[in-house]
C-alpha cells in the first residue's frame, strides 16, 4: 500500500468516525412519517444489498427502513469515493501550499499592494481548505445521513464567504494593476489603502453570505434508487424549499460573479493593450536611438535633448515618460509625443509652442523646459572621465527602471493567470446550477456514472484554492528562491529566518 493510499484511507476513516460520533449525539427518535437515520452495525446486509437496483419498502417497520437507508448511503458514498479522494488531495496540497505562501509573503517580502492582496487570497484559500473542503467530503461520505443542521449552516456560510471575498479581492487586484500599468503618474493605492480595501471586502463578503445561515440546513431528501426512503443532506432547508428566496439569492450571487468577470476582463484588456503599445513604442525608440547614435559620430560638436512621451490623451490624459537621452544632432531641442510635437531653440528663454491645449501636457512641457535650462555636463565639462561617469550613471538608471518595469509586468502576468484560472474553474459549477434551476428534475434520472461526473464538475472551483502556490512557484522566481531557502533550512535543522533582508515585490 502506497503512502498516498494510506493518507487517503486514514483521512476518510477519521472523517467517517467523527461523523458517526456527532450523529449519535444528535440522533432523534424515528417515526414512520419523518424518518431520522439510525445507523446500524449490520454491514454484511449492506454489502449484500448494494447490487439491488430498487429496494422494496412496503410492509417494513421503521428500523428496517433505517437499515435500508444506511445501505443507500453506503452505496452512494462508495460510488463517490474517487471524488472524495480528489478533494482530500486538493485539501492537503492547499493547506501546505497556502501556509507556505502566507509565511513567505508575510515575512520575506517587502510591503506592497500586490503582497497584501496575495496574503488576503492565501488566507481565504486556507480557510476554504480547512472548512469548505472537509464540509464537502463529509457531504459525500454521508449523502443521506448528514443530520447536523448547525454544522451545515455554518460551513455553507464559511464557504460562500471565502468565495465572495476572493472575487472581490481579484477585482481590487485588477484595478490596482490597471492603475500601475496604464496610469503610472496618477496617485496609486498605498499599502494602508490596500489593507483598508481588503477589510472592506471582508465585511461586504460577510454581509453577502449571511443568508446562507438561513437558507441551508439538514434537509429531507429521497434516495436516488428508492424515493420512498428519505434521508438527510446539507441543502436548502425544508423551511425554504417552497420559497423563491433561495432562487433570488442564487441569482444575486450569479450576478456578482458575472459583473466581476466583466470587470476583470475589462481592466486586464486595457492592461494588455497598454503593454502591447509600450513594447511597440520601445522598439521604435530603440530603432531611432540607433540611428541617432550613428548620426552623432558624424556631427560631434552639437547636442540635442530627446524626450519621448507616451500619452493616450483621449482615454487617460496622463503622459508617460518613455525615453530620455542626449544626442549630438543639432542646436534645437526636439520633444516627440505620440499626439503632438514641440520644437524650440535651446538658447531661447520662451522657446515653446505646442499643438495641444491639454493642461497636463502643458505642465509636462514646462517641466521639460526647466530640464532644458539646466546646464549639460557634456557641454560644460570636456573631461573624458566625467563624461564616462555621466554615461555610466544614465545607463545604470535606465537598467534600474527597466528591471523594475519588467518585475511589475511579471507580477501583473502572474496575477492575470490566477484570475483566469479562477474564472475557468467556476464555469462548470455555474453552468450546472443554471441547468438545475431551469430543470427541477435535473438530478432525478441520472445514472451512477452521471452522478459521479456531475459531482466532480460541481467541485472544480476547489482547484482555485490550491493552485495559486503552484502559480507563484513557476511565475515568481523570488518566491521560488525563498521556498527553496526555507526547505534547505528545514533540511539542515535550522530555524527559518523570519526577518532580515526582504525581497522587493511590486
N, C-alpha and C positions, 0 to 999 in steps of 0.2 A: 504493500500500500504506500503510495507516494505521500510526501509531506502535504501537498495541496489537498489531497483527498482526506487526510486526517483532519486538517484545519476545517474543511467544509463540513465533514461529518460531525466534528465536535461542536462547531458553532450551531449547526442545525439542532443537535441534541440538546444543547443548553437552552436555546430559544424554546424548543418544544417542552422541556421540563419546566421552565419558568411559566410558560403558558398554562400548563396543567395545574401548577400551584395556584396561580392567580384565578383560574377559572373555578377551582374548587372553593376558593374563598368567596366567590361571587355567585355561587350556584343558587338557583331558586327551585321551588317545587314545580314539577311538571304537571300540566293539565292537558286534557285532550284538545282543548280549543287553542291554547297558547303554549306550545312546546318549547321548553328551555332545555338545551342539550345537557345530557348527563353522560359523562364519559365512563364506559365500562372497560374491563380488562380482558374482554374476550377477543383478543387479536386474531385467534385462529379462525373464528367465524368471519371476521373482517376480510382476511386473506381469501377465504373460500368464496365470499360473495363478490369480490372485486370484478369477476368476469361477467357478472349479471348485468345485462343492459337495462332492464327495468325491474325495479323491486316492487312486489305487490304489497300493499299496506292495508288491505281490507281485513277486518276482523282480528286485529292485533292490538295489544294493550300499549300504554304509554311507554313502559320500559323497553319493549321491543322496538318501538319507533325510535327511541333514543339510541338504541344499539345500531339500528339501521342508519341513523343519522351519522353516527361515528364511522360506519362503513363508507358512506358517501363522502365524508370529509377526508378520510384516508385515501380514497380512490383519487379524488381531485388533487390533493396535496402531493401525492406521488407523481401525478401527471405534470404538475408544475415544478417538480424538483429541478430541472435544468435552469429555469428562470430564478429559482431560489439560489442556486449555486452562482449564477451570473451576478445577482445582487450582492451576495456575500463577497465575491471577488471585487466588485466595484467599491463596496464599503471599506474593505481592508486597504485597498490601494488609495482610496480617497482620504481616509483618516491619516495614513502615513504621509502621503504627499502634501496634503494641506497643512499638516503640522510642521513639516519642513519649510514650506512656503512662509508660514507665519513667523517662524524663527529667523529665517534668512532675511526677509524683507523688513522685519522689525528691528533686528539688532545689527545687521551687516550692511544696510543701505542707508544713505543719507535721506533726509526728509525731502519729499517732493509730492506733487499731487498724484502722479501715477502710482507711487508707492502706497499712498494712503488708500487709493481705490482698490489696488491689488490686495492689500490687507483686508479690506472690507469684503471683497469677493471670497477670499480664502476663509474668512470667518463664517460666512453664510454657507459655503460649501461644506465646511467641517460640521456645522450644525445639522445639515441635511444628511451627512454620512452617519452621524451619531443618533439621529432621531428619525429622519424620514425613511431611510433605507431599512432599518430594523422594523419600522412600522409596516412597510410593505412585505417584508419577509414573514412577519407574524401573520399578515393578512393572507399569504399564500400557504402557510403551514396550517392555518385554521380558516379555510374558506367558508365553512359553515358553523364554526364554533367560536367565533370572535364575539364574546359576550361582555367585553369590558367597555362599557359605554363612555365613561370619563376618559379612559386612555385613548379611545378612538377620537373623541372631540379634540383633546389636547394635541395629539400627534398630527391630526389633519390641519389644525391651526398652525402648528410649527412649520409644517412642510409648505403650506401656502405662503406663510410669512417670508420664508427664506427665498422662495421662487420670486415673489414680487419684489423683494429687496434687491435681489440680483439683477432683475430687469431694470430697476431704477438706477442702480449703480452703473450699469452698462450705458444707459442714456447719458449720465454725467461724464463718463469716460469719453464718449463720442463728442460731446460738446467741448470738453477740455482739449481733446486732440485737434478739433476744428480750430479753436482759437490759437493754439500753439503753432499750427501749420499755416493756416490761412490768414490770421490776423496777429502776427507776432509782435507788432508795435503797439497794440492796444493792451489795456490792463488785463493781466492774467489772473486766474484763480490761485490764491495763495494757499499755503499749507493749512492755515487755520480755517480759511474759507472752505477748503475741501473736506475738512473734518466736520464742520457745521453742516454742509450739504449731505454728508454721509449719514449723520444723525437724523437729519430731516427725512431722508429716505427711509430710515428705520421706523420712524414714527408713522409715516404715511403707510408703510407696508403693514405695520401692526394694526392700524385702524382698518385697512382694507381686508385683513384676514380675520377680523373678529367674527363676521357672520359664520365662519366655519365652526365656531364653538356652538352655534345654534342649529345649523343645518345638519351636520353629520352626527352619527351615533350608531349604536348597535341595532341594526335594522333587521326585520324579518325578511328572509329570502328563501324562495323554494329551491330545492336542489336541482341540478341540471338533469339528472336521469329520472327523477320522480318528483313532479311538482307537488304531490300530496305530502311530502316531507318538508318541513320548514325549519331552517337553521337561522343562525345569526351571522351577519357580516358587517364590517365597518363601511357604511354607505349612508345615503340620505336617510335621516331619521324618519320613523313612521309618522311623527307629528307633521312632517313637511312633505310627505310623499305625494299628496294630492295638491300641494301648493305650487304656485308659479314662482315663489321666491327663489328656490334653487336654480330654476331656469334663468331668471333675471340675473342672479349673481354670476352664473357661468357665462352669460352673455357679456357682463361688465368686465370680468377678468379676461375674456377673449378679446374684448375691445382694447383693454390695456396692452395686451401683447401686440395686437395689430398696430396700434398707434406707436408703440415703442419701436417696432420693427421698421416703420416708415421713418421715424426719427433717426434710427441707426443708419439705415440705407442712405438717407438724405445727407447727413453730415459726412459720412465716410466717402460718399461720392464726390462731394466738394473737396475733401482732403485729397482724394486720388487725382482729381483734375489739377489741383494746385501743384502737387508733387510732379505730375507729368509736365506741366508748363515750366516749372522751375528747372527740371532737367533739360528740357529743350533750350531754355534761355542760357543755362550754364554751358551747354555745348556751343551755342552761338558765341558766348562771351570768350570761351577758350579759343575758338577759331579766330576771333578778332584780336585777341591778345597775342596770338602767334604772329599774325600779320603785322601788328604794331611793333613787336619785338624785332622783326626783320627790317621794318622801316626805320627804327631808331638807330640801327647800325649805320645807315647812310646819312642821317641828319643828327649828329651828336651834339649840336650847340643849342637846341631848342627843347622846350619842355611843355608838357600838357598834363592836366589832371583829367582823368577819365573816370566818370561816375555813372554807373548803370543802376537804374532804379526800376524795379518791377512794381507795377501798380495795376490794380483792377478797379478803376475809378467807378465804373458803373455799378459794381456789386459791393465792393468793400471800401473804396476810398482810402485805403491805407497803404502807403508806399512801403516797399521792402528794399532795403539796401542789398544789392546782389553782388556788386563788384566795385572795387575801388583800387585804382592804381595810377602811377605816374609814368608816362612815356614821353619820349622826346620826339615830338612830331611837329610842333609849331607854337606860335605865341598866343593862340586862343585857347580858352577853356571850353571843352565840349561836354555837355551834360546830355546823356542819352536816356530817354524814358520810353516805356512801351507805348505811351499815348502822346507824348509831347517832347520837344527838343528845345534846348535853350543854349545859345551861344553868346559869349561875352568876351571882350578883350580883357586880358589879365591885368592890365595896368589901370583899368577904368574903375573909379570908386562907385559908380552906379551902373554896373555893366549888365543890364539884365532885362530881358523881355521874354515872357513865357506865352505859349499858345493856349494855356489853360487858366481858368479862374478859380480852380479848386483851392479853398483856403488851406487845406492840409498840405497840398503840393507846394503852395506858395511858401509855407513855413519851412518845408523841406528845402526849397530853393534858397531861402535866406540862410539856412544852416550851411548850405553848400558854399555860398558867397563868403561867409565867415571863415570857412575852412580854406577857401581860395586865398583869402587875405593873409593867412599865416605864412611866414617865410618857409621856403623849402630847404631842407638840409642839402639837397643836391645842388641848389643854386648858390648857397652861401658858404659852402664848405667843399673845397675840391679835393679834400683828403681821401685817398683810396680806402683807408681803414674805416673812416666814418661812413663813407658810402656803403661799404660792405656790411657794416654793422646795421645800418638802416634797412638794407635789403634783407638781412637775416632776421631782423625783428618783424618785418612785414610778413616774411614767409612763415615765421613761427605763429604769428597771429592768424594768418589765413588757415594754417594747419589746425589750430585750435578751434576755429569757427567751423571748419569742415568736419572735424571729428565730432563736435557737439551736434551739428545738424544730422550727421549720419546716425548718431545714437538716438536722437529724437525720432527720426524716421523708422529706425529699427523697432523701438518700443511701440510706435504707432502701428506698425505692421503686426506686431505680436498681439496687441490688444484687439486689432481688427479680426485676426484669426479666432480669438476667444469669442468675440461677438458672433462671428459667422457660425461657429460650431454650436453656440447657444441656440441660435435661431433654427438651424437644421435639426438639432436633437429634439426640439419641441414640436416640429411639424407632424410626425406620426400621431402623437398624443392628441393634438388639436384636431386633426382630421377625424380620428376615431370618435372624439367627443361630439363633433358636429354630426356625424352619421348617427351616433347613438341618440342624440337629441331629436333628430328628424324621424328616426325609426325606433319605436318603443320596443319592438321585438327583435332588436339587433342581436342580442346575446342568446335568444331562446332556442334557435335551431342550429346552433353551431356544433360541429363535431369536436372531439377532444383535441385533435391536431390544430383546428382553427382557434380553439380557446387558448392553446399554448402560444400560438403565433401572435394573436392579438394582445395577450397579456404581456408578451415581450415588447411589442410595439408601444403599448401603453406606458412603458417604463424606460424608453430610450432616453428621455430627458435626464436620467440619472448619470448618463455618460458625462454630461456637462460638469457635474460636481466632482469628478475625479480626473478629468482630462487636463485641467489648467496647469498643474505642476509639470506634466509632461511637455506641454507647450512652452513653458518657461525654460525647461531644460534644453530644448532644441533651438529656441529663438532668442534667448537671453544668455549670452556667454558669461556674463558676470555672475548670474545666478548659478550657472553650471559650475563655475570655478569655486564658488562658495560652498556648494553642496559637496564637491569633491574634497575640499579642505575639511569640511565638517566630518565626513566619513573617515578621512585619514586620521583626524584627531581621535575619533572614537576607536578606530582600529589600533592606534598606538596608546590607547588608555589615557588620553589627555582630556582635560576639561575643555569643551568648546569655548572659543573666545566670544564673549557676548559683546564687549565693547572694544573699541580700538579704531584702527584705520578703516573707515567705512567707504564703500564704493558709492560712486555717484549714480543716481538713477533718475533719468529725465522722464 
